[in-house]
Amino acid sequence: MHPPEATKRRSGDAGMSLLELLLALSGGLLLVGVMLQAVLAETRGNRQLGERLRQRAMAGRALALISADGARASRLTIGGTGGSSPACGLAGRQVLLHLEPGLGTGTGPITYTLGQPPSAIWRGAVLMRCGPAFGLDGEPSAGASLNRVVLDGLQVAGTRAERISGAVVRVTLQGQSRVQGVLADRG
């Protein structure tokens, strides 16, 4: 058998005490908590950046639609309808642009309005297009005019159309970011 001195443990070889174990565990949990907060903050930032990029892309598409409609128009009026009436009800929204169709297009006027959304599914102020629908060929049809939301989440104060020189109009869409485009008034 072993002598009794061999089976005795020395005080230095006793291992970790319960207090040391609890301190190490709480330090580890604190570190994991800080890292989790950093990951959540990064995820929130990425979500906000993604939303801004999505809105910027949608605003670019809206400006491309306005520009294409402007290219087909014979006359452009800023902030009013130029004496003609829009094909759709405004429902309290303000007129941003009114486009009269070119001769021989066979389509009606197009009015872009800015204001309150038609239903609760839209975020913030909306840009709406009242005008002819598009056919399968991507061109405006000669049918009845439709009033559709083009872009939501806009700020009314920063969204505007302004004439910057004789025949050049700048359209600014202000949401979480500002997007601008220009179009020519052929009228």
Summary of the structure (lengths in Angstrom):
residues: 187
radius of gyration: 31.7
end to end distance: 112.6
largest distance: 114.6
contacts: 504
relative contact order: 0.14
helix: 33%
strand: 35%
